[in-house]
Amino acid sequence: MDKLNWGYIQLGLVALVFGGLQVWWISSVFRRRDLARPQSAGEFRKTLEKIWGKEQGRR
């Protein structure tokens, strides 16, 4: 009977880990989707200024 219970405990732990990984994966997909939204004109300008600043620093 103890071995049967230990098997259920192991199965439960695997299910919890799998569920946790699924939640983490789905939340990362939604975070990436937020980052993919169109930028406003001000955000776009700041991004370009940051890129150009890095380019000037290399030269």
Predicted model as a PDB file, atoms N, CA, C, CB and O in Angstrom, pLDDT in the B-factor column:
MODEL        1                                                                  
ATOM      1  N   MET A   1       0.832  -1.202   0.000  1.00 54.00           N  
ATOM      2  CA  MET A   1       0.000   0.000   0.000  1.00 54.00           C  
ATOM      3  C   MET A   1       0.870   1.257   0.000  1.00 54.00           C  
ATOM      4  CB  MET A   1      -0.943   0.003   1.218  1.00 54.00           C  
ATOM      5  O   MET A   1       0.504   2.263  -0.609  1.00 54.00           O  
ATOM      6  N   ASP A   2       2.033   1.205   0.687  1.00 63.00           N  
ATOM      7  CA  ASP A   2       2.915   2.373   0.711  1.00 63.00           C  
ATOM      8  C   ASP A   2       3.461   2.689  -0.676  1.00 63.00           C  
ATOM      9  CB  ASP A   2       4.067   2.145   1.683  1.00 63.00           C  
ATOM     10  O   ASP A   2       3.587   3.855  -1.050  1.00 63.00           O  
ATOM     11  N   LYS A   3       3.785   1.642  -1.436  1.00 65.00           N  
ATOM     12  CA  LYS A   3       4.306   1.884  -2.784  1.00 65.00           C  
ATOM     13  C   LYS A   3       3.238   2.495  -3.673  1.00 65.00           C  
ATOM     14  CB  LYS A   3       4.825   0.583  -3.404  1.00 65.00           C  
ATOM     15  O   LYS A   3       3.548   3.337  -4.516  1.00 65.00           O  
ATOM     16  N   LEU A   4       2.003   2.093  -3.504  1.00 72.00           N  
ATOM     17  CA  LEU A   4       0.911   2.669  -4.283  1.00 72.00           C  
ATOM     18  C   LEU A   4       0.771   4.153  -3.955  1.00 72.00           C  
ATOM     19  CB  LEU A   4      -0.417   1.921  -4.004  1.00 72.00           C  
ATOM     20  O   LEU A   4       0.605   4.975  -4.857  1.00 72.00           O  
ATOM     21  N   ASN A   5       0.836   4.496  -2.682  1.00 86.00           N  
ATOM     22  CA  ASN A   5       0.731   5.904  -2.291  1.00 86.00           C  
ATOM     23  C   ASN A   5       1.915   6.708  -2.809  1.00 86.00           C  
ATOM     24  CB  ASN A   5       0.639   6.030  -0.767  1.00 86.00           C  
ATOM     25  O   ASN A   5       1.749   7.847  -3.245  1.00 86.00           O  
ATOM     26  N   TRP A   6       3.129   6.115  -2.765  1.00 86.00           N  
ATOM     27  CA  TRP A   6       4.305   6.822  -3.253  1.00 86.00           C  
ATOM     28  C   TRP A   6       4.168   7.097  -4.753  1.00 86.00           C  
ATOM     29  CB  TRP A   6       5.587   6.007  -2.965  1.00 86.00           C  
ATOM     30  O   TRP A   6       4.592   8.151  -5.227  1.00 86.00           O  
ATOM     31  N   GLY A   7       3.588   6.171  -5.494  1.00 85.00           N  
ATOM     32  CA  GLY A   7       3.363   6.382  -6.923  1.00 85.00           C  
ATOM     33  C   GLY A   7       2.408   7.537  -7.178  1.00 85.00           C  
ATOM     34  O   GLY A   7       2.619   8.333  -8.093  1.00 85.00           O  
ATOM     35  N   TYR A   8       1.368   7.627  -6.376  1.00 90.00           N  
ATOM     36  CA  TYR A   8       0.429   8.751  -6.527  1.00 90.00           C  
ATOM     37  C   TYR A   8       1.100  10.077  -6.169  1.00 90.00           C  
ATOM     38  CB  TYR A   8      -0.818   8.536  -5.639  1.00 90.00           C  
ATOM     39  O   TYR A   8       0.832  11.100  -6.800  1.00 90.00           O  
ATOM     40  N   ILE A   9       1.964  10.060  -5.167  1.00 91.00           N  
ATOM     41  CA  ILE A   9       2.679  11.286  -4.783  1.00 91.00           C  
ATOM     42  C   ILE A   9       3.590  11.729  -5.922  1.00 91.00           C  
ATOM     43  CB  ILE A   9       3.505  11.064  -3.484  1.00 91.00           C  
ATOM     44  O   ILE A   9       3.644  12.914  -6.250  1.00 91.00           O  
ATOM     45  N   GLN A  10       4.301  10.788  -6.520  1.00 92.00           N  
ATOM     46  CA  GLN A  10       5.174  11.127  -7.642  1.00 92.00           C  
ATOM     47  C   GLN A  10       4.369  11.664  -8.823  1.00 92.00           C  
ATOM     48  CB  GLN A  10       5.987   9.903  -8.073  1.00 92.00           C  
ATOM     49  O   GLN A  10       4.762  12.644  -9.456  1.00 92.00           O  
ATOM     50  N   LEU A  11       3.267  11.031  -9.108  1.00 94.00           N  
ATOM     51  CA  LEU A  11       2.414  11.484 -10.202  1.00 94.00           C  
ATOM     52  C   LEU A  11       1.879  12.885  -9.931  1.00 94.00           C  
ATOM     53  CB  LEU A  11       1.255  10.508 -10.415  1.00 94.00           C  
ATOM     54  O   LEU A  11       1.819  13.715 -10.838  1.00 94.00           O  
ATOM     55  N   GLY A  12       1.492  13.145  -8.694  1.00 95.00           N  
ATOM     56  CA  GLY A  12       1.012  14.474  -8.325  1.00 95.00           C  
ATOM     57  C   GLY A  12       2.095  15.526  -8.466  1.00 95.00           C  
ATOM     58  O   GLY A  12       1.820  16.636  -8.922  1.00 95.00           O  
ATOM     59  N   LEU A  13       3.330  15.197  -8.080  1.00 96.00           N  
ATOM     60  CA  LEU A  13       4.433  16.147  -8.215  1.00 96.00           C  
ATOM     61  C   LEU A  13       4.726  16.447  -9.685  1.00 96.00           C  
ATOM     62  CB  LEU A  13       5.691  15.602  -7.528  1.00 96.00           C  
ATOM     63  O   LEU A  13       4.960  17.598 -10.055  1.00 96.00           O  
ATOM     64  N   VAL A  14       4.710  15.418 -10.508  1.00 97.00           N  
ATOM     65  CA  VAL A  14       4.931  15.627 -11.944  1.00 97.00           C  
ATOM     66  C   VAL A  14       3.818  16.497 -12.523  1.00 97.00           C  
ATOM     67  CB  VAL A  14       5.000  14.269 -12.695  1.00 97.00           C  
ATOM     68  O   VAL A  14       4.080  17.384 -13.335  1.00 97.00           O  
ATOM     69  N   ALA A  15       2.583  16.245 -12.109  1.00 98.00           N  
ATOM     70  CA  ALA A  15       1.455  17.051 -12.594  1.00 98.00           C  
ATOM     71  C   ALA A  15       1.590  18.505 -12.155  1.00 98.00           C  
ATOM     72  CB  ALA A  15       0.123  16.472 -12.088  1.00 98.00           C  
ATOM     73  O   ALA A  15       1.286  19.413 -12.929  1.00 98.00           O  
ATOM     74  N   LEU A  16       2.043  18.741 -10.920  1.00 97.00           N  
ATOM     75  CA  LEU A  16       2.235  20.112 -10.446  1.00 97.00           C  
ATOM     76  C   LEU A  16       3.337  20.828 -11.219  1.00 97.00           C  
ATOM     77  CB  LEU A  16       2.564  20.113  -8.958  1.00 97.00           C  
ATOM     78  O   LEU A  16       3.184  21.992 -11.591  1.00 97.00           O  
ATOM     79  N   VAL A  17       4.437  20.139 -11.458  1.00 98.00           N  
ATOM     80  CA  VAL A  17       5.535  20.741 -12.221  1.00 98.00           C  
ATOM     81  C   VAL A  17       5.078  21.037 -13.645  1.00 98.00           C  
ATOM     82  CB  VAL A  17       6.775  19.808 -12.234  1.00 98.00           C  
ATOM     83  O   VAL A  17       5.345  22.116 -14.174  1.00 98.00           O  
ATOM     84  N   PHE A  18       4.394  20.087 -14.262  1.00 98.00           N  
ATOM     85  CA  PHE A  18       3.901  20.295 -15.618  1.00 98.00           C  
ATOM     86  C   PHE A  18       2.927  21.470 -15.670  1.00 98.00           C  
ATOM     87  CB  PHE A  18       3.227  19.023 -16.142  1.00 98.00           C  
ATOM     88  O   PHE A  18       3.008  22.303 -16.574  1.00 98.00           O  
ATOM     89  N   GLY A  19       2.013  21.542 -14.716  1.00 97.00           N  
ATOM     90  CA  GLY A  19       1.065  22.656 -14.671  1.00 97.00           C  
ATOM     91  C   GLY A  19       1.772  23.990 -14.476  1.00 97.00           C  
ATOM     92  O   GLY A  19       1.405  24.987 -15.098  1.00 97.00           O  
ATOM     93  N   GLY A  20       2.789  24.010 -13.610  1.00 97.00           N  
ATOM     94  CA  GLY A  20       3.559  25.238 -13.391  1.00 97.00           C  
ATOM     95  C   GLY A  20       4.275  25.689 -14.649  1.00 97.00           C  
ATOM     96  O   GLY A  20       4.304  26.877 -14.967  1.00 97.00           O  
ATOM     97  N   LEU A  21       4.853  24.732 -15.364  1.00 97.00           N  
ATOM     98  CA  LEU A  21       5.522  25.084 -16.620  1.00 97.00           C  
ATOM     99  C   LEU A  21       4.535  25.595 -17.656  1.00 97.00           C  
ATOM    100  CB  LEU A  21       6.274  23.881 -17.174  1.00 97.00           C  
ATOM    101  O   LEU A  21       4.861  26.503 -18.420  1.00 97.00           O  
ATOM    102  N   GLN A  22       3.348  25.036 -17.697  1.00 97.00           N  
ATOM    103  CA  GLN A  22       2.326  25.503 -18.633  1.00 97.00           C  
ATOM    104  C   GLN A  22       1.906  26.943 -18.314  1.00 97.00           C  
ATOM    105  CB  GLN A  22       1.102  24.572 -18.594  1.00 97.00           C  
ATOM    106  O   GLN A  22       1.762  27.765 -19.219  1.00 97.00           O  
ATOM    107  N   VAL A  23       1.712  27.240 -17.040  1.00 96.00           N  
ATOM    108  CA  VAL A  23       1.342  28.604 -16.633  1.00 96.00           C  
ATOM    109  C   VAL A  23       2.455  29.575 -16.993  1.00 96.00           C  
ATOM    110  CB  VAL A  23       1.047  28.667 -15.115  1.00 96.00           C  
ATOM    111  O   VAL A  23       2.185  30.665 -17.498  1.00 96.00           O  
ATOM    112  N   TRP A  24       3.715  29.190 -16.736  1.00 95.00           N  
ATOM    113  CA  TRP A  24       4.857  30.046 -17.053  1.00 95.00           C  
ATOM    114  C   TRP A  24       4.930  30.291 -18.562  1.00 95.00           C  
ATOM    115  CB  TRP A  24       6.174  29.409 -16.544  1.00 95.00           C  
ATOM    116  O   TRP A  24       5.155  31.421 -18.993  1.00 95.00           O  
ATOM    117  N   TRP A  25       4.741  29.247 -19.362  1.00 94.00           N  
ATOM    118  CA  TRP A  25       4.836  29.370 -20.809  1.00 94.00           C  
ATOM    119  C   TRP A  25       3.729  30.270 -21.348  1.00 94.00           C  
ATOM    120  CB  TRP A  25       4.768  27.990 -21.468  1.00 94.00           C  
ATOM    121  O   TRP A  25       3.990  31.145 -22.175  1.00 94.00           O  
ATOM    122  N   ILE A  26       2.507  30.064 -20.891  1.00 92.00           N  
ATOM    123  CA  ILE A  26       1.389  30.872 -21.380  1.00 92.00           C  
ATOM    124  C   ILE A  26       1.561  32.338 -20.975  1.00 92.00           C  
ATOM    125  CB  ILE A  26       0.052  30.325 -20.841  1.00 92.00           C  
ATOM    126  O   ILE A  26       1.277  33.236 -21.768  1.00 92.00           O  
ATOM    127  N   SER A  27       2.023  32.585 -19.748  1.00 90.00           N  
ATOM    128  CA  SER A  27       2.228  33.975 -19.327  1.00 90.00           C  
ATOM    129  C   SER A  27       3.343  34.632 -20.134  1.00 90.00           C  
ATOM    130  CB  SER A  27       2.557  34.039 -17.828  1.00 90.00           C  
ATOM    131  O   SER A  27       3.263  35.826 -20.422  1.00 90.00           O  
ATOM    132  N   SER A  28       4.387  33.876 -20.510  1.00 87.00           N  
ATOM    133  CA  SER A  28       5.449  34.467 -21.331  1.00 87.00           C  
ATOM    134  C   SER A  28       4.941  34.791 -22.732  1.00 87.00           C  
ATOM    135  CB  SER A  28       6.653  33.518 -21.414  1.00 87.00           C  
ATOM    136  O   SER A  28       5.390  35.763 -23.339  1.00 87.00           O  
ATOM    137  N   VAL A  29       4.019  33.996 -23.249  1.00 84.00           N  
ATOM    138  CA  VAL A  29       3.433  34.292 -24.563  1.00 84.00           C  
ATOM    139  C   VAL A  29       2.648  35.593 -24.495  1.00 84.00           C  
ATOM    140  CB  VAL A  29       2.516  33.132 -25.037  1.00 84.00           C  
ATOM    141  O   VAL A  29       2.743  36.421 -25.401  1.00 84.00           O  
ATOM    142  N   PHE A  30       1.875  35.782 -23.430  1.00 81.00           N  
ATOM    143  CA  PHE A  30       1.107  37.024 -23.304  1.00 81.00           C  
ATOM    144  C   PHE A  30       2.019  38.218 -23.090  1.00 81.00           C  
ATOM    145  CB  PHE A  30       0.110  36.921 -22.154  1.00 81.00           C  
ATOM    146  O   PHE A  30       1.725  39.303 -23.592  1.00 81.00           O  
ATOM    147  N   ARG A  31       3.124  38.056 -22.355  1.00 78.00           N  
ATOM    148  CA  ARG A  31       4.069  39.160 -22.170  1.00 78.00           C  
ATOM    149  C   ARG A  31       4.690  39.553 -23.497  1.00 78.00           C  
ATOM    150  CB  ARG A  31       5.167  38.777 -21.164  1.00 78.00           C  
ATOM    151  O   ARG A  31       4.833  40.742 -23.784  1.00 78.00           O  
ATOM    152  N   ARG A  32       5.062  38.568 -24.317  1.00 75.00           N  
ATOM    153  CA  ARG A  32       5.627  38.857 -25.629  1.00 75.00           C  
ATOM    154  C   ARG A  32       4.611  39.562 -26.506  1.00 75.00           C  
ATOM    155  CB  ARG A  32       6.107  37.575 -26.304  1.00 75.00           C  
ATOM    156  O   ARG A  32       4.970  40.431 -27.301  1.00 75.00           O  
ATOM    157  N   ARG A  33       3.354  39.198 -26.370  1.00 71.00           N  
ATOM    158  CA  ARG A  33       2.307  39.836 -27.165  1.00 71.00           C  
ATOM    159  C   ARG A  33       2.179  41.308 -26.768  1.00 71.00           C  
ATOM    160  CB  ARG A  33       0.953  39.101 -26.982  1.00 71.00           C  
ATOM    161  O   ARG A  33       1.942  42.156 -27.628  1.00 71.00           O  
ATOM    162  N   ASP A  34       2.333  41.624 -25.475  1.00 63.00           N  
ATOM    163  CA  ASP A  34       2.294  43.017 -25.035  1.00 63.00           C  
ATOM    164  C   ASP A  34       3.461  43.806 -25.614  1.00 63.00           C  
ATOM    165  CB  ASP A  34       2.313  43.095 -23.507  1.00 63.00           C  
ATOM    166  O   ASP A  34       3.314  44.974 -25.971  1.00 63.00           O  
ATOM    167  N   LEU A  35       4.623  43.159 -25.704  1.00 65.00           N  
ATOM    168  CA  LEU A  35       5.785  43.843 -26.252  1.00 65.00           C  
ATOM    169  C   LEU A  35       5.650  44.062 -27.756  1.00 65.00           C  
ATOM    170  CB  LEU A  35       7.047  43.052 -25.952  1.00 65.00           C  
ATOM    171  O   LEU A  35       6.289  44.958 -28.307  1.00 65.00           O  
ATOM    172  N   ALA A  36       4.833  43.262 -28.421  1.00 67.00           N  
ATOM    173  CA  ALA A  36       4.691  43.364 -29.865  1.00 67.00           C  
ATOM    174  C   ALA A  36       3.677  44.423 -30.283  1.00 67.00           C  
ATOM    175  CB  ALA A  36       4.293  42.031 -30.432  1.00 67.00           C  
ATOM    176  O   ALA A  36       3.456  44.621 -31.478  1.00 67.00           O  
ATOM    177  N   ARG A  37       3.060  45.102 -29.330  1.00 72.00           N  
ATOM    178  CA  ARG A  37       2.059  46.106 -29.689  1.00 72.00           C  
ATOM    179  C   ARG A  37       2.730  47.288 -30.388  1.00 72.00           C  
ATOM    180  CB  ARG A  37       1.290  46.585 -28.434  1.00 72.00           C  
ATOM    181  O   ARG A  37       3.911  47.539 -30.150  1.00 72.00           O  
ATOM    182  N   PRO A  38       2.014  48.019 -31.240  1.00 79.00           N  
ATOM    183  CA  PRO A  38       2.595  49.174 -31.924  1.00 79.00           C  
ATOM    184  C   PRO A  38       3.000  50.258 -30.923  1.00 79.00           C  
ATOM    185  CB  PRO A  38       1.601  49.744 -32.949  1.00 79.00           C  
ATOM    186  O   PRO A  38       2.315  50.493 -29.928  1.00 79.00           O  
ATOM    187  N   GLN A  39       4.112  50.904 -31.207  1.00 80.00           N  
ATOM    188  CA  GLN A  39       4.586  51.972 -30.328  1.00 80.00           C  
ATOM    189  C   GLN A  39       3.946  53.301 -30.715  1.00 80.00           C  
ATOM    190  CB  GLN A  39       6.123  52.081 -30.387  1.00 80.00           C  
ATOM    191  O   GLN A  39       3.587  53.533 -31.870  1.00 80.00           O  
ATOM    192  N   SER A  40       3.816  54.162 -29.712  1.00 87.00           N  
ATOM    193  CA  SER A  40       3.356  55.520 -30.018  1.00 87.00           C  
ATOM    194  C   SER A  40       4.526  56.271 -30.661  1.00 87.00           C  
ATOM    195  CB  SER A  40       2.836  56.266 -28.717  1.00 87.00           C  
ATOM    196  O   SER A  40       5.657  55.784 -30.668  1.00 87.00           O  
ATOM    197  N   ALA A  41       4.246  57.444 -31.191  1.00 90.00           N  
ATOM    198  CA  ALA A  41       5.293  58.218 -31.864  1.00 90.00           C  
ATOM    199  C   ALA A  41       6.419  58.570 -30.892  1.00 90.00           C  
ATOM    200  CB  ALA A  41       4.702  59.502 -32.479  1.00 90.00           C  
ATOM    201  O   ALA A  41       7.592  58.543 -31.263  1.00 90.00           O  
ATOM    202  N   GLY A  42       6.064  58.899 -29.655  1.00 91.00           N  
ATOM    203  CA  GLY A  42       7.083  59.247 -28.667  1.00 91.00           C  
ATOM    204  C   GLY A  42       7.950  58.059 -28.288  1.00 91.00           C  
ATOM    205  O   GLY A  42       9.166  58.194 -28.155  1.00 91.00           O  
ATOM    206  N   GLU A  43       7.334  56.897 -28.114  1.00 88.00           N  
ATOM    207  CA  GLU A  43       8.096  55.690 -27.787  1.00 88.00           C  
ATOM    208  C   GLU A  43       9.027  55.314 -28.933  1.00 88.00           C  
ATOM    209  CB  GLU A  43       7.148  54.521 -27.469  1.00 88.00           C  
ATOM    210  O   GLU A  43      10.171  54.921 -28.707  1.00 88.00           O  
ATOM    211  N   PHE A  44       8.535  55.434 -30.161  1.00 89.00           N  
ATOM    212  CA  PHE A  44       9.339  55.111 -31.331  1.00 89.00           C  
ATOM    213  C   PHE A  44      10.541  56.045 -31.429  1.00 89.00           C  
ATOM    214  CB  PHE A  44       8.491  55.195 -32.605  1.00 89.00           C  
ATOM    215  O   PHE A  44      11.650  55.612 -31.744  1.00 89.00           O  
ATOM    216  N   ARG A  45      10.314  57.324 -31.160  1.00 91.00           N  
ATOM    217  CA  ARG A  45      11.396  58.303 -31.217  1.00 91.00           C  
ATOM    218  C   ARG A  45      12.460  58.001 -30.169  1.00 91.00           C  
ATOM    219  CB  ARG A  45      10.849  59.719 -31.020  1.00 91.00           C  
ATOM    220  O   ARG A  45      13.654  58.067 -30.460  1.00 91.00           O  
ATOM    221  N   LYS A  46      12.032  57.668 -28.944  1.00 91.00           N  
ATOM    222  CA  LYS A  46      12.990  57.331 -27.888  1.00 91.00           C  
ATOM    223  C   LYS A  46      13.813  56.096 -28.252  1.00 91.00           C  
ATOM    224  CB  LYS A  46      12.257  57.098 -26.566  1.00 91.00           C  
ATOM    225  O   LYS A  46      15.014  56.035 -27.986  1.00 91.00           O  
ATOM    226  N   THR A  47      13.154  55.120 -28.860  1.00 87.00           N  
ATOM    227  CA  THR A  47      13.858  53.912 -29.279  1.00 87.00           C  
ATOM    228  C   THR A  47      14.913  54.238 -30.327  1.00 87.00           C  
ATOM    229  CB  THR A  47      12.869  52.876 -29.827  1.00 87.00           C  
ATOM    230  O   THR A  47      16.047  53.768 -30.243  1.00 87.00           O  
ATOM    231  N   LEU A  48      14.535  55.042 -31.309  1.00 90.00           N  
ATOM    232  CA  LEU A  48      15.499  55.422 -32.348  1.00 90.00           C  
ATOM    233  C   LEU A  48      16.642  56.243 -31.774  1.00 90.00           C  
ATOM    234  CB  LEU A  48      14.804  56.207 -33.456  1.00 90.00           C  
ATOM    235  O   LEU A  48      17.792  56.044 -32.166  1.00 90.00           O  
ATOM    236  N   GLU A  49      16.359  57.157 -30.861  1.00 91.00           N  
ATOM    237  CA  GLU A  49      17.417  57.958 -30.251  1.00 91.00           C  
ATOM    238  C   GLU A  49      18.385  57.085 -29.460  1.00 91.00           C  
ATOM    239  CB  GLU A  49      16.815  59.030 -29.342  1.00 91.00           C  
ATOM    240  O   GLU A  49      19.589  57.339 -29.445  1.00 91.00           O  
ATOM    241  N   LYS A  50      17.858  56.061 -28.807  1.00 90.00           N  
ATOM    242  CA  LYS A  50      18.711  55.141 -28.057  1.00 90.00           C  
ATOM    243  C   LYS A  50      19.614  54.362 -29.012  1.00 90.00           C  
ATOM    244  CB  LYS A  50      17.855  54.171 -27.211  1.00 90.00           C  
ATOM    245  O   LYS A  50      20.796  54.169 -28.731  1.00 90.00           O  
ATOM    246  N   ILE A  51      19.059  53.915 -30.138  1.00 88.00           N  
ATOM    247  CA  ILE A  51      19.850  53.177 -31.129  1.00 88.00           C  
ATOM    248  C   ILE A  51      20.919  54.082 -31.721  1.00 88.00           C  
ATOM    249  CB  ILE A  51      18.944  52.614 -32.250  1.00 88.00           C  
ATOM    250  O   ILE A  51      22.075  53.678 -31.850  1.00 88.00           O  
ATOM    251  N   TRP A  52      20.541  55.300 -32.079  1.00 87.00           N  
ATOM    252  CA  TRP A  52      21.509  56.222 -32.678  1.00 87.00           C  
ATOM    253  C   TRP A  52      22.590  56.612 -31.673  1.00 87.00           C  
ATOM    254  CB  TRP A  52      20.797  57.479 -33.200  1.00 87.00           C  
ATOM    255  O   TRP A  52      23.743  56.815 -32.053  1.00 87.00           O  
ATOM    256  N   GLY A  53      22.229  56.716 -30.406  1.00 84.00           N  
ATOM    257  CA  GLY A  53      23.222  57.011 -29.372  1.00 84.00           C  
ATOM    258  C   GLY A  53      24.265  55.910 -29.261  1.00 84.00           C  
ATOM    259  O   GLY A  53      25.450  56.189 -29.081  1.00 84.00           O  
ATOM    260  N   LYS A  54      23.827  54.656 -29.367  1.00 75.00           N  
ATOM    261  CA  LYS A  54      24.755  53.520 -29.328  1.00 75.00           C  
ATOM    262  C   LYS A  54      25.667  53.547 -30.554  1.00 75.00           C  
ATOM    263  CB  LYS A  54      23.978  52.177 -29.260  1.00 75.00           C  
ATOM    264  O   LYS A  54      26.855  53.238 -30.456  1.00 75.00           O  
ATOM    265  N   GLU A  55      25.106  53.919 -31.711  1.00 69.00           N  
ATOM    266  CA  GLU A  55      25.893  53.965 -32.961  1.00 69.00           C  
ATOM    267  C   GLU A  55      26.970  55.040 -32.856  1.00 69.00           C  
ATOM    268  CB  GLU A  55      24.971  54.243 -34.192  1.00 69.00           C  
ATOM    269  O   GLU A  55      28.107  54.825 -33.277  1.00 69.00           O  
ATOM    270  N   GLN A  56      26.622  56.184 -32.302  1.00 73.00           N  
ATOM    271  CA  GLN A  56      27.591  57.276 -32.166  1.00 73.00           C  
ATOM    272  C   GLN A  56      28.704  56.909 -31.204  1.00 73.00           C  
ATOM    273  CB  GLN A  56      26.899  58.549 -31.694  1.00 73.00           C  
ATOM    274  O   GLN A  56      29.845  57.338 -31.377  1.00 73.00           O  
ATOM    275  N   GLY A  57      28.378  56.114 -30.186  1.00 70.00           N  
ATOM    276  CA  GLY A  57      29.370  55.703 -29.202  1.00 70.00           C  
ATOM    277  C   GLY A  57      30.404  54.749 -29.782  1.00 70.00           C  
ATOM    278  O   GLY A  57      31.531  54.690 -29.290  1.00 70.00           O  
ATOM    279  N   ARG A  58      30.046  54.015 -30.803  1.00 66.00           N  
ATOM    280  CA  ARG A  58      30.969  53.057 -31.417  1.00 66.00           C  
ATOM    281  C   ARG A  58      31.991  53.736 -32.308  1.00 66.00           C  
ATOM    282  CB  ARG A  58      30.201  52.033 -32.220  1.00 66.00           C  
ATOM    283  O   ARG A  58      33.107  53.243 -32.469  1.00 66.00           O  
ATOM    284  N   ARG A  59      31.619  54.850 -32.878  1.00 59.00           N  
ATOM    285  CA  ARG A  59      32.490  55.508 -33.861  1.00 59.00           C  
ATOM    286  C   ARG A  59      33.544  56.346 -33.203  1.00 59.00           C  
ATOM    287  CB  ARG A  59      31.682  56.367 -34.796  1.00 59.00           C  
ATOM    288  O   ARG A  59      34.358  56.966 -33.888  1.00 59.00           O  
TER     289      ARG A  59                                                      
ENDMDL                                                                          
END                                                                             
